[in-house]
Amino acid sequence: MAADLYLPSLVEELQIKLNTHFENALKEKGMIKDKNSKHYIHANEKVKNIYKQMWSESCHFHDAYNESSLMWSLGLSWWKDVIPMLNDKYHLTPEKAQELIRLIHTSEIDPEMLNQKYNYEYFLDKKKKLIKFLDQSIEYGESIECSI
C-alpha cells in the first residue's frame, strides 16, 4: 500500500511513447520456456527497465506506507494532511500543491524514523524529489491525480 501521485499529461506522453516497447518486451519474455536461462533474465530486466521508464519520477511520485514513508518521517499523514487538500476528483490542484510544499518545508525529518537503510540523506533526497514533483504541477498548471 502506498500513496501514488501522477501528472496525467506526462504519464500519457510516456505511455504513448513506451507502451509498444513494453508490450513487445512482455511477449518476448513470455515466449522463453526456461525461466532460469540468461535469455529470460535479460528479457525480464528489459521489461523492468521499460516499466521504470513508463513510471519515472518525472511523472509519478510513490510513497509507501511503511518505514520508508517520507510523510511519516516528517510527522505528516497522507490521510490527515493531504486528503483534505484534494478536490472531489481526488486531484491536488496546483494551488494546493503550493500549500503542500509550504507544509513540507516547515516539517523536519524525525530522527526517530531513521535507521541504517532509511537514513537522513534518504529522506532528504525523497523530500527534494516530492517538492520537485509538486513544482512541476505548479509550472504546468496541471492538477495531480492522487491514489491515497
Secondary structure per residue as TSV (DSSP state, phi and psi in degrees):
chain	resnum	aa	ss	phi	psi
A	1	M	-	360.0	144.2
A	2	A	E	-165.1	165.2
A	3	A	E	-92.6	127.7
A	4	D	E	-124.8	127.3
A	5	L	E	-118.9	137.5
A	6	Y	E	-132.3	143.0
A	7	L	-	-99.2	104.7
A	8	P	H	-53.1	-43.7
A	9	S	H	-65.9	-37.0
A	10	L	H	-74.0	-37.2
A	11	V	H	-61.3	-47.7
A	12	E	H	-60.8	-42.4
A	13	E	H	-60.1	-45.7
A	14	L	H	-69.5	-37.6
A	15	Q	H	-61.2	-45.8
A	16	I	H	-62.2	-43.6
A	17	K	H	-67.9	-39.0
A	18	L	H	-111.0	-9.9
A	19	N	H	-60.4	-42.4
A	20	T	H	-62.1	-42.5
A	21	H	H	-62.0	-41.6
A	22	F	H	-64.3	-47.7
A	23	E	H	-61.1	-42.4
A	24	N	H	-64.7	-40.4
A	25	A	H	-65.4	-39.2
A	26	L	H	-63.3	-43.0
A	27	K	H	-62.0	-45.1
A	28	E	H	-59.8	-46.3
A	29	K	H	-62.3	-42.2
A	30	G	H	-66.2	-22.4
A	31	M	T	-82.8	-11.4
A	32	I	-	-85.5	121.4
A	33	K	-	-77.2	-43.9
A	34	D	-	-83.5	102.1
A	35	K	T	-71.5	-9.1
A	36	N	T	-101.5	-0.9
A	37	S	S	-74.7	157.0
A	38	K	H	-62.9	-34.8
A	39	H	H	-62.8	-42.5
A	40	Y	H	-67.3	-44.3
A	41	I	H	-59.7	-42.8
A	42	H	H	-63.7	-44.4
A	43	A	H	-63.4	-38.7
A	44	N	H	-65.4	-40.9
A	45	E	H	-63.6	-38.5
A	46	K	H	-62.0	-44.5
A	47	V	H	-60.4	-47.0
A	48	K	H	-60.4	-43.6
A	49	N	H	-65.1	-41.2
A	50	I	H	-66.3	-41.3
A	51	Y	H	-60.4	-43.9
A	52	K	H	-60.4	-38.9
A	53	Q	H	-65.6	-37.8
A	54	M	H	-67.6	-27.6
A	55	W	T	-120.9	46.9
A	56	S	-	-70.9	166.2
A	57	E	T	-63.3	-17.3
A	58	S	T	-69.6	-23.9
A	59	C	T	-125.3	-3.5
A	60	H	E	-147.9	138.8
A	61	F	E	-126.6	132.2
A	62	H	E	-123.0	131.2
A	63	D	E	-136.5	105.7
A	64	A	E	-68.6	152.0
A	65	Y	S	-88.4	67.9
A	66	N	S	-152.7	-163.8
A	67	E	T	-64.8	-10.8
A	68	S	T	-91.4	3.3
A	69	S	-	-68.4	121.0
A	70	L	H	-62.3	-48.1
A	71	M	H	-58.8	-44.2
A	72	W	H	-62.9	-38.7
A	73	S	H	-64.9	-23.8
A	74	L	T	-93.4	1.6
A	75	G	T	75.0	20.9
A	76	L	-	-112.2	169.2
A	77	S	-	-136.3	132.8
A	78	W	I	-59.5	-37.9
A	79	W	I	-75.8	-48.6
A	80	K	I	-81.2	-35.3
A	81	D	I	-98.0	-36.3
A	82	V	I	-96.4	-44.7
A	83	I	G	-52.8	-41.7
A	84	P	G	-62.4	-18.1
A	85	M	G	-82.6	-15.3
A	86	L	S	-78.6	149.4
A	87	N	-	-82.1	-174.5
A	88	D	T	-68.8	-11.1
A	89	K	T	-99.8	9.9
A	90	Y	S	61.8	38.1
A	91	H	E	-108.6	144.8
A	92	L	E	-99.1	112.8
A	93	T	-	-70.7	161.1
A	94	P	H	-55.9	-35.9
A	95	E	H	-65.0	-41.8
A	96	K	H	-73.0	-29.3
A	97	A	H	-62.1	-40.7
A	98	Q	H	-62.8	-41.5
A	99	E	H	-62.8	-41.6
A	100	L	H	-66.0	-38.6
A	101	I	H	-59.3	-44.8
A	102	R	H	-60.4	-42.2
A	103	L	H	-63.2	-43.0
A	104	I	H	-65.4	-42.7
A	105	H	H	-61.5	-31.8
A	106	T	T	-89.1	0.5
A	107	S	-	-105.5	135.4
A	108	E	-	-100.3	150.4
A	109	I	-	-70.3	127.2
A	110	D	-	-76.8	118.1
A	111	P	G	-57.7	-26.2
A	112	E	G	-70.1	-17.0
A	113	M	G	-84.7	-9.3
A	114	L	-	-82.2	146.1
A	115	N	-	-152.2	-173.4
A	116	Q	S	-61.7	-41.3
A	117	K	S	-77.9	-41.8
A	118	Y	S	-114.3	82.6
A	119	N	-	-91.5	-176.9
A	120	Y	H	-57.9	-43.2
A	121	E	H	-63.4	-37.7
A	122	Y	H	-58.6	-51.5
A	123	F	H	-69.0	-36.3
A	124	L	H	-63.5	-43.0
A	125	D	H	-63.2	-42.8
A	126	K	H	-66.3	-36.2
A	127	K	H	-63.0	-44.4
A	128	K	H	-62.6	-40.1
A	129	K	H	-65.5	-40.4
A	130	L	H	-65.8	-43.5
A	131	I	H	-62.5	-42.7
A	132	K	H	-61.1	-42.3
A	133	F	H	-62.4	-46.3
A	134	L	H	-63.8	-37.7
A	135	D	H	-60.4	-34.6
A	136	Q	H	-62.2	-40.6
A	137	S	H	-58.0	-44.2
A	138	I	H	-67.3	-46.0
A	139	E	H	-59.9	-43.8
A	140	Y	H	-85.3	-10.6
A	141	G	T	65.3	32.7
A	142	E	-	-117.8	133.9
A	143	S	-	-72.1	150.6
A	144	I	E	-96.8	129.2
A	145	E	E	-78.9	133.0
A	146	C	E	-122.1	132.9
A	147	S	E	-118.4	100.7
A	148	I	-	-121.5	360.0
